[in-house]
Amino acid sequence: MKKFLIIFFLIFVPFFVFASGKAEKKNPLDRSFEIGLLNIDFNFANSFLTIKDVLQEVIIIDLDKLSDGFKINFGLNVVPLYIKINSKKGWGVGLSAGVSAFGVINLSGNMLSLSEAIKDNSDVGGAAFSSFTLNTFYDVKKLKIKFNPSLYTTLLYVAPPGSMTSSVIYTLDYSNGTVMNIDYASRVYVGYSLEDKFSITSNPGLDFSIGMEYPLTKEIGLTDILPILDFDVALDIINISFIPSTLTDYIQVKGRIGKDTPIKLINKDDDDDSDFFSSDGMVDGNRVVKVSRPFRMLARADWRPLFGSKFLTVSPVIGFCYSEFYYKPFSFEGGLNACLNLGNFFLLKAGLNYIDRMFVNNLGVVLNSKLFEVDIGLDLRSQEISQLWKGSGFGISFGFKFGW
C-alpha cells in the first residue's frame, strides 16, 4: 500500500502543480464558499419482520423463515460541519469532521432451524469511527480529480477473537451419533482504558480516497458521430488504508453450547447436562488490534441520453467492497441511478443498487439556490431483493448547506 501511495504522488502531484488548461465553465448556482450543517444518514434493515407485520395487532412469526437465517444491518453517518472553498478556476479544498457507525448480525439459517451442518459460520460485528477529512479537487485539463486524505479514530470495534473464524460457529453432525455444538465468542474493543475511563487508548489511522472523472466520448469524438452517446466515465477508490487505527482494551464473551461427543438421550449421567453448557463469562484484556475502514472501488458512467442535455443523466455503477467485518469480506456492488436536473435548482434522484450487501431502492430531492441547498433522501432496503418493497428496511438522509 505504501508503494501505491508513492507511485500516486509521483504521477499525479506534478499534474496538480503544473497542469494548465482552461477550467470548465461553472454553473451560476455553484457557491465559492460553502458550509454544511448536520448532514445525517441513518439506515436499518432486517430479514424477518416487515412494516406490515409490525403494524398488526398480533405479530405472527413464521418460524419457517428461520431456515433462511436472520440478518440485521444498521448504519449511521453524521457530519455536523464541513467547509468547502471552490475557486472556480479548476481547484477547491474543504474540511469535514464526522462520526460513523455500523453493525451487522447474520445468523446461520442452519443453526436457527437446527439443520445438519459442519462448522457453519455467522457474522456478528460492527464499528464506530470519528474522522477528520481534507477534501480537495483539481481539474487537470479535462480530467477531474478528487483526493481526500482522512485521519480517523476507531471508537468501538466488535469482532471475533483471532482464534475463531467468526463470532458463532455451529455444528450438527449425524454421521456418528448426534453431535451438536455452538461455539460463540466476541470481543468488543473500546477506545479508552478499562482501568482508567478517562485515558484514551485508541491510536488514529490514516486512509485516503481518490476520485477521477473524464468526458470520454467528447474527447474521442464519439459524441460528434452519435450525439446520443454522450457520457463521462468515473472511478472512485474509497478508504485506501495507509496506517490502520489501533485499539488495545477489550471485553470478551466466550462459551459453548453442546459437546464434541454424541448426545445421550437415554442412560445419561448427571454430568452430561452440566457439560452441555460452558462459558468463560465476561473477561477483559489487552491486545493490539488493527482496524481499517471498509475498502470500496466503484466504476461509473454518467450518460446523458438527451443529446448531451443535463436534464436527464443515467448512471450505471459496478464495483466491489472489501470489509473485514464479515466472515466473507469480499462482495460485489453495483446498480443503476438516474437524475432529473432542472438547471441545478431542482434535482430528483432515483436508483436501485446493491451496496453494503443490501438491495437499496432510493429516492432523493435536492433544492438548490445560490444561498442555500437542502438534500432529502428516503429509501427502502433489504438483504433479499424479494423483500425490498415489503418494508423490511429503510434509510433516511438529510443535509443542509449554505454559502455564497
C-alpha positions in Angstrom: 0.0 0.0 0.0 2.9 2.4 0.7 4.3 1.7 -2.8 0.9 2.6 -4.2 0.9 5.9 -2.4 4.4 6.8 -3.6 3.5 6.0 -7.2 0.3 8.0 -6.9 2.2 11.1 -5.7 4.9 10.7 -8.3 2.4 10.5 -11.1 -0.3 13.0 -10.1 1.3 15.6 -7.9 3.2 17.1 -10.9 -0.1 17.5 -12.7 -1.7 19.2 -9.7 1.1 21.8 -9.7 2.0 22.3 -13.3 -1.1 21.3 -15.3 -2.6 24.1 -17.4 -5.8 24.4 -19.3 -8.9 26.4 -19.3 -11.3 25.4 -16.5 -14.7 24.2 -17.4 -17.5 26.7 -17.3 -19.3 26.6 -13.9 -23.0 26.7 -13.2 -24.0 30.2 -11.8 -25.6 28.4 -8.8 -22.3 27.0 -7.7 -21.0 28.6 -4.5 -17.5 29.8 -4.0 -17.7 29.3 -0.2 -20.0 26.6 1.3 -20.8 25.4 4.9 -22.7 22.2 5.5 -24.6 21.7 8.8 -25.9 18.5 10.3 -25.7 16.1 7.4 -27.3 12.8 8.7 -27.7 9.4 7.1 -29.4 6.6 9.0 -30.5 3.1 7.8 -31.8 -0.2 9.2 -32.8 -3.5 7.6 -33.8 -6.9 8.8 -34.7 -10.2 7.1 -37.5 -11.3 9.4 -40.2 -8.6 10.0 -41.8 -6.1 7.6 -43.7 -3.0 8.3 -47.0 -4.9 7.7 -46.0 -7.4 10.4 -45.2 -4.7 12.9 -48.4 -2.8 12.3 -50.7 -5.8 13.0 -52.4 -6.1 16.4 -50.9 -9.5 16.8 -47.4 -10.1 15.4 -47.3 -13.6 13.8 -43.8 -15.0 13.4 -43.3 -17.6 10.7 -40.7 -20.0 12.1 -40.2 -21.5 8.7 -38.4 -18.3 7.7 -35.6 -19.1 10.2 -34.2 -21.6 7.8 -33.2 -18.6 5.6 -31.2 -17.1 8.5 -31.7 -13.9 10.5 -30.0 -10.7 9.3 -29.8 -7.2 10.7 -27.9 -4.3 9.2 -27.8 -0.8 10.5 -25.7 2.3 9.9 -25.3 5.9 10.9 -23.3 8.7 9.4 -23.2 12.2 10.9 -21.2 15.1 9.5 -22.2 18.0 11.8 -20.0 20.5 10.0 -18.0 20.8 6.8 -16.5 23.8 4.9 -15.6 24.0 1.2 -13.9 26.6 -0.9 -14.4 26.5 -4.7 -12.0 28.7 -6.6 -14.0 28.3 -9.8 -10.6 28.1 -11.5 -10.3 24.3 -11.5 -9.5 23.6 -7.9 -11.1 23.6 -4.5 -10.5 22.5 -0.9 -12.6 21.6 2.1 -12.6 20.3 5.6 -15.1 18.0 7.3 -15.5 16.2 10.6 -17.9 13.3 11.3 -18.9 10.2 13.2 -20.0 7.0 11.6 -21.1 3.6 13.0 -22.5 0.4 11.5 -23.2 -3.1 12.6 -24.2 -6.5 11.2 -25.9 -9.6 12.6 -26.1 -12.5 10.2 -27.1 -15.7 12.0 -27.0 -19.0 10.0 -30.3 -20.5 8.9 -28.9 -24.0 9.6 -28.3 -23.1 13.2 -31.7 -21.4 13.7 -33.6 -24.3 12.2 -31.3 -27.0 13.7 -30.4 -28.4 10.3 -27.3 -30.5 9.8 -24.1 -28.5 9.1 -20.4 -28.7 9.8 -18.8 -25.5 11.2 -21.4 -23.1 9.8 -20.3 -19.5 10.4 -22.4 -16.5 11.4 -21.4 -12.8 11.3 -21.7 -10.5 14.3 -19.6 -7.4 14.0 -19.6 -3.6 13.8 -17.6 -0.5 14.5 -17.8 3.2 15.2 -15.4 5.8 13.9 -14.7 9.5 14.2 -12.9 11.2 11.3 -11.4 14.4 10.1 -11.1 14.7 6.3 -9.3 17.1 3.9 -11.3 17.3 0.7 -9.5 18.5 -2.4 -10.3 18.6 -6.1 -8.4 19.6 -9.2 -9.1 19.9 -12.9 -6.2 18.6 -14.9 -7.3 19.8 -18.3 -10.5 17.7 -18.9 -9.7 15.2 -16.1 -11.4 15.9 -12.7 -9.5 14.5 -9.7 -10.6 14.3 -6.1 -8.0 13.4 -3.4 -9.3 13.1 0.2 -7.0 12.1 3.0 -8.7 11.2 6.3 -7.5 10.9 9.8 -9.8 8.5 11.6 -10.1 7.1 15.1 -11.8 3.8 16.0 -14.2 4.3 18.9 -15.6 0.8 19.0 -14.8 -2.4 17.3 -16.8 -5.7 17.5 -15.2 -8.8 16.1 -14.4 -12.5 16.9 -11.1 -13.2 18.5 -8.2 -14.3 16.3 -8.7 -17.9 17.3 -12.1 -18.1 15.6 -13.2 -17.6 12.0 -16.5 -15.9 13.0 -18.4 -14.9 16.2 -20.6 -18.0 16.1 -19.7 -21.4 14.7 -22.4 -24.1 14.5 -22.1 -27.9 14.0 -24.8 -30.5 13.9 -23.5 -33.9 12.7 -25.5 -37.2 12.4 -22.7 -39.2 10.8 -21.5 -40.7 14.2 -24.4 -40.3 16.6 -25.8 -36.8 17.2 -23.1 -34.3 17.8 -24.2 -30.6 18.2 -22.2 -27.6 19.4 -22.4 -23.9 19.1 -19.2 -22.0 19.8 -19.6 -18.3 20.4 -17.1 -15.6 21.1 -17.0 -11.9 20.6 -14.5 -9.2 21.5 -15.7 -5.6 22.0 -12.7 -3.3 21.7 -13.1 0.2 23.1 -11.1 3.3 22.6 -10.4 4.0 26.2 -8.7 2.2 29.1 -11.0 -0.1 31.0 -9.0 0.7 34.2 -9.0 4.4 33.7 -12.1 5.6 31.8 -10.5 9.0 31.1 -7.5 7.5 29.4 -7.8 7.3 25.6 -6.0 4.2 24.2 -7.2 4.3 20.6 -4.5 5.4 18.1 -5.7 7.2 14.9 -5.3 5.8 11.5 -4.9 7.3 8.1 -6.6 6.4 4.8 -7.4 8.3 1.7 -9.9 8.3 -1.2 -9.4 9.1 -4.8 -11.9 10.0 -7.5 -11.4 10.6 -11.2 -13.9 11.7 -13.9 -13.3 12.2 -17.6 -15.6 13.2 -20.5 -14.6 10.2 -22.6 -17.0 10.3 -25.6 -16.5 14.0 -26.2 -12.7 13.7 -26.1 -12.5 10.8 -28.5 -15.1 12.4 -30.9 -17.8 9.7 -30.5 -20.4 12.3 -29.5 -19.9 14.2 -32.8 -20.7 11.0 -34.6 -23.5 9.8 -32.4 -24.8 12.7 -30.2 -26.9 10.3 -28.1 -23.7 8.6 -26.9 -22.6 11.4 -24.5 -21.2 10.1 -21.3 -18.4 10.7 -18.8 -16.6 7.8 -17.0 -15.6 7.9 -13.4 -13.7 5.8 -10.9 -13.9 6.2 -7.1 -11.5 4.4 -4.8 -12.6 4.8 -1.2 -10.8 4.2 2.1 -7.3 3.1 0.8 -5.7 2.2 4.1 -2.2 3.7 4.7 -1.9 3.5 8.6 -4.6 1.4 10.3 -6.1 2.6 13.6 -5.2 0.5 16.6 -7.1 -0.5 19.8 -5.9 -2.4 22.8 -8.6 -2.7 25.5 -11.4 -5.2 25.0 -14.2 -7.1 26.8 -14.8 -10.7 25.7 -17.6 -13.1 25.9 -16.9 -16.7 25.1 -18.6 -20.0 25.6 -20.1 -23.2 24.1 -23.4 -24.9 23.9 -23.1 -28.6 23.2 -20.2 -31.1 23.1 -17.9 -32.9 20.6 -19.2 -36.2 21.8 -22.6 -37.7 20.7 -25.6 -36.5 22.8 -27.1 -39.2 25.0 -30.9 -39.2 25.3 -31.1 -42.3 27.5 -28.8 -43.8 30.2 -27.1 -40.4 30.6 -25.3 -39.2 33.7 -25.8 -36.1 35.6 -22.5 -34.7 34.3 -23.9 -34.9 30.7 -26.2 -31.9 31.3 -23.6 -29.9 33.2 -21.0 -30.3 30.4 -23.6 -29.2 27.7 -23.3 -25.5 28.7 -20.0 -23.9 29.3 -18.9 -20.3 29.5 -15.8 -18.3 30.3 -18.0 -15.4 31.4 -17.2 -11.8 30.6 -13.5 -11.0 30.8 -11.4 -8.0 29.8 -7.9 -7.9 28.5 -5.3 -6.1 26.4 -4.2 -6.9 22.9 -3.3 -4.7 20.0 -5.7 -4.9 17.0 -5.5 -3.0 13.8 -8.7 -1.7 12.3 -9.2 -0.4 8.7 -12.4 1.0 7.3 -14.2 -0.9 4.5 -12.4 -0.5 1.2 -14.5 0.1 -1.9 -13.9 0.6 -5.6 -16.7 1.7 -7.9 -16.7 2.5 -11.7 -19.4 4.7 -13.0 -20.6 6.1 -16.3 -22.8 9.3 -16.4 -24.8 9.0 -19.6 -26.8 11.9 -20.9 -29.2 10.3 -23.4 -31.0 13.5 -24.5 -28.2 14.5 -26.8 -25.9 15.8 -24.1 -28.6 17.7 -22.1 -28.1 17.5 -18.3 -31.8 17.4 -17.8 -31.5 13.6 -17.6 -28.5 11.6 -16.5 -28.4 7.8 -16.2 -25.6 6.3 -14.3 -24.8 2.6 -14.2 -22.3 1.6 -11.4 -20.3 -1.5 -10.8 -17.6 -2.3 -8.3 -16.7 -4.3 -5.2 -16.1 -3.9 -1.4 -13.7 -5.5 1.0 -14.9 -5.4 4.6 -13.2 -7.3 7.4 -16.4 -7.1 9.5 -17.8 -10.1 7.6 -16.8 -13.7 7.6 -16.6 -13.5 3.8 -15.1 -10.0 3.4 -15.4 -9.6 -0.4 -18.6 -8.6 -2.1 -19.6 -7.2 -5.5 -21.6 -4.0 -5.7 -23.5 -2.2 -8.4 -26.6 -0.6 -9.6 -28.4 1.9 -11.8 -29.2 5.6 -10.9 -31.0 8.4 -12.7 -31.2 12.1 -12.1 -33.6 14.8 -13.5 -31.9 18.2 -13.3 -33.8 21.5 -13.7 -30.9 23.9 -14.1 -29.3 22.7 -10.8 -32.2 24.4 -9.0 -34.3 21.2 -8.5 -32.9 17.7 -8.8 -34.8 14.5 -8.5 -32.7 11.4 -8.0 -33.7 7.7 -8.0 -31.8 4.4 -8.0 -31.7 0.7 -7.5 -28.4 -0.5 -6.1 -26.8 -3.4 -4.3 -24.4 -1.9 -1.8 -23.2 -2.8 1.7 -24.7 -6.3 1.0 -28.2 -4.9 0.7 -30.6 -4.0 -2.1 -31.5 -0.3 -1.9 -34.2 1.5 -3.8 -33.7 5.2 -3.2 -35.4 8.5 -4.0 -33.9 11.9 -3.3 -34.8 15.5 -3.8 -32.3 18.5 -3.9 -33.5 22.1 -3.7 -30.6 24.4 -4.6 -30.2 28.2 -4.8 -27.2 30.5 -4.6 -27.7 31.0 -0.9 -28.7 27.5 0.4 -29.3 23.9 -0.5 -31.4 21.2 1.1 -31.0 17.5 0.3 -33.6 14.9 1.4 -33.4 11.2 0.7 -35.5 8.2 1.5 -35.0 4.5 0.6 -36.3 1.0 1.0 -33.7 -1.6 1.6 -33.4 -5.4 2.3 -30.8 -8.2 2.3 -33.1 -10.0 -0.2 -34.5 -8.4 -3.3 -37.8 -10.2 -2.9 -38.3 -8.4 0.4 -37.2 -5.0 -0.9 -40.6 -3.4 -1.4 -42.2 -5.1 1.6 -40.7 -2.6 4.1 -38.2 -4.8 5.9 -35.7 -1.9 5.9 -35.4 1.8 5.3 -33.0 4.6 5.2 -33.3 8.4 5.6 -30.8 11.2 4.9 -30.9 14.9 5.3 -28.4 17.7 4.6 -28.3 21.4 4.7 -25.8 23.7 3.0 -25.4 27.5 2.7 -22.9 29.8 1.3 -22.2 32.4 -1.4 
